[in-house]
Amino acid sequence: MVHINLLKKLMYVLLAFLLFLTICLWKETRKGYYVSFKSETRSFQLPRTLEKWGGELNPDPGPKGRIQDPVQEAQPTTAPGDKAKPKKALSSLKVWNEDNSSKNLIPRLQKVRKNYLNMNKYNVTYTGKRQTTKLSAGELLCQLRDRVNVTMIRETDVPFNTSEWKTYLPEDEISGKMGHLGRCAVVSSAGSMKSSHLGPEIDSHDAVLRFNGAPTEGFQNDVGEKTTVRLINSQLVTVEEQHFLKGSLYNNGILIVWDPSPYHSEIPEWYKKPDYNFFANYKQHRKQHPDQPFYILNPKMPWELWDILQENSPEDIQPNPPSSGMLGIVIMMNFCDQVDVYEFLPSKRQTDICHYYQRFHDSACTMGAYHPLLFEKNLVKHINQGDDEDIYNYGKVTLPGLRNIKC
């Protein structure tokens, strides 16, 4: 009897140990999970075919065994003959490394990225040049100014020039609705916005752009409450779970919806086969809120931006459109004298919670696999006119308005 009891105890210990190992392995290999807040379930965001996939910090051996790191120590940069700025040493600050490559993606994300390269859903056939030397920030800004046309669908665009559409598209150009803006803010939905206490600073801007279903109620201290423009993807407009036609979140400010077309296709071709057929819900929203400006982004614009990303990247980027975040940044750079972008480049608060208003965990939400997010961040870091301290402390990047750029 004593031997039987001892054997039972040993079996229980062994089972407990195996359970512990199983839990540890699950935590190591998990690909992300969602834990809903009761107050947040109505704001649930569905991914655009793995849109939530991103990258996590996974140093891999680089040339000569050097570790590649998506963040790097900030070094003060001074041109020859310039005096160093009287600021505290930045060598201890870890900020985004603008020379990141796909080697920084963890193995599963490298595999996903390769799948997208092979899939080429949008029939991308890039034939442009590839920069052999890195352009200056000023040269990149000139490319953004001269080659990316931020325009909306107009009633003269075929097939929107029919009686079917006559009463739906806004009569006024978006530039007239936006006006001449000074300081603008672009607020990412990153989980690191939580506990940032940036709300008052964000609201001090002349205009604020937010994305998709990102709420302000209950998060004012961190993200502010002013919303001038909301950029939404066509999936949100289409999927019933998003409650687009019923949610009060989409009833204020200027709305812009975007939907990816085949690579550099003309509007009629895209109209016949949009990524998500959002047109019916767009019309219904216009009927319900006829006085609210609601624009459709010209589908050529994302690919014009994509070409610049590819031209200035030393490797092939994903043949998928840029992220909503990158589109929103460039849109506001066209209407504002200065654009402050929050948590597009991660701060010291970087977390594996993808959105500040949800508990969807995935450490892959930083570097991107579906969108060429890693390369977008590289470009934004290169043209940043702010300080590395601002990135580290606030995730804040300061960009110039494109209309003030002299080329």
C-alpha positions in Angstrom: 0.0 0.0 0.0 2.9 2.4 0.8 4.5 1.7 -2.5 1.2 2.3 -4.4 0.7 5.7 -2.6 4.3 6.7 -3.4 3.8 5.7 -7.1 0.6 7.8 -7.3 2.5 10.8 -5.8 5.3 10.4 -8.4 2.7 10.2 -11.2 1.0 13.5 -10.0 4.4 15.2 -9.9 5.2 14.0 -13.4 1.9 15.1 -14.7 2.3 18.6 -13.1 5.8 18.9 -14.7 4.5 17.9 -18.1 1.6 20.5 -17.8 4.2 23.2 -16.9 6.3 22.3 -19.9 3.2 22.4 -22.2 2.3 25.8 -21.0 5.8 27.1 -21.5 6.0 25.8 -25.0 2.6 27.3 -25.8 3.7 30.7 -24.7 6.8 30.4 -26.8 5.0 29.4 -30.0 1.7 31.3 -29.7 1.0 33.5 -32.8 -1.2 35.9 -31.0 -4.6 35.7 -29.2 -7.5 37.9 -28.6 -9.0 38.7 -25.1 -12.0 41.0 -25.4 -12.8 43.8 -23.0 -16.5 44.0 -22.3 -16.4 47.7 -23.2 -14.5 47.0 -26.4 -16.2 44.2 -28.1 -18.2 46.6 -30.4 -14.9 48.0 -31.7 -13.5 44.7 -32.8 -11.3 45.1 -35.8 -11.1 42.3 -38.4 -7.8 42.0 -40.3 -7.6 42.6 -44.1 -6.3 39.1 -44.9 -3.5 38.9 -42.3 -3.4 42.7 -42.0 -2.7 42.2 -38.3 0.4 40.3 -39.1 3.6 42.3 -38.4 7.0 41.5 -37.1 8.6 41.1 -33.8 12.1 41.9 -32.6 14.1 38.9 -33.6 17.8 39.6 -34.1 19.4 37.4 -36.8 23.1 37.1 -37.6 24.0 39.6 -40.3 27.2 40.1 -42.3 30.3 38.9 -40.4 28.1 37.6 -37.6 26.9 41.1 -36.6 23.4 41.1 -35.0 20.8 43.0 -37.0 18.5 44.9 -34.7 15.2 46.6 -35.6 16.0 49.2 -33.0 19.4 50.9 -32.6 21.1 53.2 -30.3 20.4 56.8 -31.2 23.5 58.7 -32.2 23.6 62.5 -32.5 24.1 63.5 -36.1 25.9 66.7 -37.0 27.0 67.8 -40.4 30.7 68.8 -40.9 31.2 72.2 -39.4 27.9 72.2 -37.4 28.0 72.5 -33.7 26.6 69.7 -31.7 23.2 70.4 -30.2 23.3 71.0 -26.5 21.3 68.0 -25.6 21.8 65.1 -23.3 23.6 62.1 -24.7 21.3 59.9 -26.7 23.5 56.8 -26.8 21.3 55.0 -24.2 18.1 55.5 -26.2 16.8 52.6 -28.4 15.0 53.9 -31.5 13.9 52.5 -34.8 16.8 51.5 -37.2 16.0 53.0 -40.6 18.1 50.3 -42.3 16.0 47.4 -41.2 15.6 44.4 -43.6 13.3 41.4 -43.8 16.1 39.5 -41.9 14.7 41.0 -38.8 11.4 39.2 -39.1 10.9 36.0 -37.1 10.9 32.8 -39.2 7.1 32.5 -39.4 6.8 36.0 -40.6 9.6 35.5 -43.2 7.6 32.6 -44.5 4.4 34.6 -44.6 6.2 37.4 -46.4 7.6 35.0 -49.0 4.2 33.6 -49.6 2.9 37.1 -50.4 5.8 37.7 -52.7 4.8 34.5 -54.6 1.1 35.1 -54.4 1.2 38.7 -56.0 -2.5 39.1 -55.6 -2.5 42.6 -57.2 -0.5 41.7 -60.2 2.4 43.9 -59.4 5.0 44.2 -62.2 7.4 46.8 -61.0 9.7 48.0 -63.8 11.0 51.2 -62.2 14.5 51.9 -61.1 16.1 50.9 -57.9 18.2 53.4 -56.0 21.8 52.1 -55.6 22.6 54.8 -53.2 20.5 56.1 -50.4 18.6 59.3 -51.2 18.7 62.2 -48.8 15.7 63.0 -46.7 15.1 66.1 -48.9 15.2 64.0 -52.1 12.7 61.5 -50.7 10.3 64.3 -49.7 10.5 65.6 -53.2 9.5 62.2 -54.5 6.5 62.1 -52.2 5.5 65.6 -53.3 5.9 65.1 -57.0 4.9 61.5 -57.6 2.1 60.8 -55.1 -1.2 62.4 -56.1 -3.6 62.6 -53.1 -6.9 62.8 -54.9 -10.4 61.5 -54.3 -12.8 60.0 -56.7 -14.7 62.7 -58.6 -18.1 62.7 -60.3 -16.2 63.2 -63.6 -14.4 59.9 -63.2 -15.7 57.0 -65.2 -17.9 55.1 -64.2 -18.8 57.5 -61.3 -20.1 60.0 -63.9 -23.5 58.2 -64.2 -26.9 59.1 -62.8 -26.4 56.2 -60.4 -23.7 58.1 -58.6 -24.8 61.7 -59.2 -26.1 62.4 -55.7 -23.5 60.5 -53.7 -20.1 61.9 -54.2 -19.3 65.1 -52.3 -19.6 68.2 -54.4 -16.7 70.0 -52.7 -13.0 69.0 -53.1 -11.4 67.6 -50.0 -8.8 70.4 -50.1 -11.6 72.9 -49.6 -13.0 71.0 -46.6 -9.6 70.6 -45.0 -8.5 74.2 -45.6 -5.0 75.4 -44.9 -3.8 73.6 -41.8 -0.8 74.3 -39.7 0.1 71.5 -37.2 -1.6 68.2 -37.6 -1.5 64.9 -35.7 -1.7 61.4 -37.1 -2.6 59.0 -34.2 -1.8 55.3 -34.7 -3.9 52.7 -33.0 -0.9 50.9 -31.5 -1.3 49.4 -28.1 1.6 51.6 -26.9 -0.7 54.6 -27.0 -2.2 53.2 -23.8 -0.8 55.1 -20.7 1.0 57.6 -23.0 -0.8 60.6 -21.5 -0.5 62.3 -24.9 -4.2 63.3 -25.2 -3.8 67.0 -24.4 -0.9 67.3 -26.8 -2.7 65.6 -29.6 -5.8 67.8 -29.1 -3.6 70.9 -29.4 -3.1 70.3 -33.1 -5.2 72.0 -35.8 -6.4 68.7 -37.1 -6.2 65.1 -36.1 -6.4 61.9 -38.3 -7.4 58.6 -36.8 -7.8 55.1 -38.3 -10.7 52.7 -38.8 -12.6 52.0 -35.6 -10.2 53.6 -33.1 -12.3 55.1 -30.4 -11.6 58.1 -28.2 -14.3 57.7 -25.6 -12.6 56.3 -22.5 -9.1 56.9 -23.8 -9.1 60.7 -24.0 -6.1 61.1 -21.7 -3.9 58.9 -23.9 -5.2 59.6 -27.4 -7.2 62.8 -27.1 -10.8 63.4 -28.4 -10.5 65.6 -31.4 -11.1 63.8 -34.7 -10.9 65.8 -37.9 -10.4 62.9 -40.4 -11.0 59.2 -40.1 -9.3 57.0 -42.7 -11.1 53.6 -43.0 -10.5 50.6 -45.1 -13.1 49.1 -47.3 -13.2 45.9 -45.3 -14.5 47.9 -42.3 -17.3 49.4 -44.4 -18.3 46.1 -45.7 -18.2 43.6 -42.8 -21.4 43.5 -40.7 -19.5 42.9 -37.5 -18.0 46.4 -37.8 -21.5 48.1 -37.5 -20.4 50.8 -39.9 -23.9 52.0 -40.7 -25.0 51.9 -37.1 -22.0 53.0 -35.1 -21.9 56.6 -34.0 -18.1 56.5 -34.4 -18.4 57.1 -38.1 -20.9 59.9 -38.0 -18.5 62.8 -37.4 -15.7 64.6 -39.1 -14.4 63.8 -42.6 -14.4 60.2 -43.7 -12.1 58.7 -46.3 -12.4 55.1 -47.4 -9.8 53.3 -49.4 -9.8 50.1 -51.3 -6.8 48.5 -53.1 -6.9 48.1 -56.9 -4.8 45.9 -59.1 -1.4 47.4 -59.6 -1.7 50.8 -61.4 -5.1 49.8 -63.0 -7.5 52.4 -64.2 -10.6 53.2 -62.2 -13.1 51.3 -64.3 -11.1 48.1 -64.0 -11.0 48.5 -60.2 -14.7 49.4 -60.0 -15.7 46.1 -61.6 -13.8 44.1 -59.1 -12.9 46.0 -55.9 -11.0 44.2 -53.0 -14.1 44.6 -50.9 -17.4 45.7 -52.6 -18.1 48.6 -50.3 -20.1 50.8 -52.7 -23.6 49.9 -51.4 -22.7 50.7 -47.8 -21.0 53.9 -49.0 -24.2 55.0 -50.7 -26.3 54.1 -47.7 -24.1 56.0 -45.3 -24.3 59.0 -47.6 -28.1 58.8 -47.5 -28.1 58.6 -43.7 -25.6 61.5 -43.3 -25.8 63.6 -46.5 -24.1 66.6 -44.9 -21.0 64.6 -43.7 -18.0 64.8 -46.1 -17.3 61.2 -47.2 -14.6 60.7 -49.8 -13.3 57.7 -51.7 -9.5 57.7 -52.1 -8.4 57.4 -55.7 -7.0 53.8 -55.9 -4.0 54.9 -57.9 -2.6 56.8 -54.9 -1.5 53.8 -52.8 0.5 52.3 -55.7 2.2 55.6 -56.5 3.4 55.5 -52.9 4.3 51.8 -53.1 6.6 52.5 -56.1 8.6 55.0 -54.0 8.9 52.5 -51.2 10.1 49.8 -53.6 12.5 52.1 -55.4 14.2 53.1 -52.2 14.3 49.6 -50.6 17.4 47.4 -51.3 15.2 44.3 -51.4 11.8 43.3 -52.8 9.0 44.5 -50.7 5.6 42.9 -50.3 3.5 43.3 -53.5 0.6 44.5 -51.4 -0.6 48.1 -50.9 0.9 50.3 -48.1 -0.7 50.3 -44.7 -3.5 52.6 -43.7 -1.0 54.3 -41.4 1.4 55.2 -44.2 -1.5 56.4 -46.4 -2.8 58.6 -43.6 0.7 60.1 -43.0 1.1 61.1 -46.7 -2.5 62.4 -46.9 -1.9 64.8 -44.0 1.5 65.8 -45.3 -0.4 67.2 -48.4 -2.7 69.4 -46.3 -0.6 70.5 -43.3 2.5 72.5 -42.7 3.7 70.0 -40.1 2.6 66.5 -39.2 3.3 64.9 -35.9 2.9 61.1 -36.1 2.3 59.2 -32.8 3.5 55.6 -32.3 4.0 54.7 -36.0 7.6 54.2 -34.9 7.5 52.5 -31.5 8.4 54.2 -28.3 9.8 52.7 -25.1 6.2 51.6 -24.3 6.2 49.1 -27.2 4.0 46.2 -26.4 2.6 43.1 -28.1 -0.9 44.5 -27.7 -1.9 45.5 -31.2 -4.5 48.2 -30.5 -4.9 50.4 -27.5 -8.7 49.7 -27.4 -8.4 45.9 -27.6 -6.6 43.0 -26.0 -5.4 41.3 -29.2 -1.9 40.2 -28.4 0.6 39.5 -31.2 4.2 40.6 -31.0 4.1 40.6 -34.8 2.3 43.9 -35.0 5.4 46.1 -35.4 7.2 45.2 -38.6 4.5 43.9 -41.0 4.1 40.9 -43.3 1.0 41.7 -45.4 1.8 45.4 -45.8 5.4 46.5 -46.4 5.3 48.1 -43.0 8.9 47.6 -42.1 10.0 49.5 -45.2 7.4 52.2 -44.5 8.9 52.7 -41.1 12.4 52.9 -42.5 11.3 55.7 -44.8 9.5 57.6 -42.1 12.5 57.4 -39.8 14.7 58.7 -42.6 12.6 61.8 -43.3 11.9 62.5 -39.6 12.8 66.1 -38.6 12.3 65.5 -34.9 14.5 64.2 -32.2 15.3 60.6 -31.3 14.3 61.5 -27.8 10.8 62.2 -29.1 10.6 58.8 -30.7 11.9 57.0 -27.6 9.7 58.8 -25.1 6.5 59.5 -27.1 6.8 57.5 -30.3 6.6 60.9 -32.0 7.9 61.7 -35.5 7.7 65.2 -36.9 7.4 65.5 -40.7 7.2 68.6 -42.9 4.2 69.5 -45.0 4.9 68.7 -48.7 3.7 72.0 -50.0 6.5 73.7 -48.2 9.2 71.5 -49.8 11.5 73.1 -52.3 12.9 70.7 -54.8 
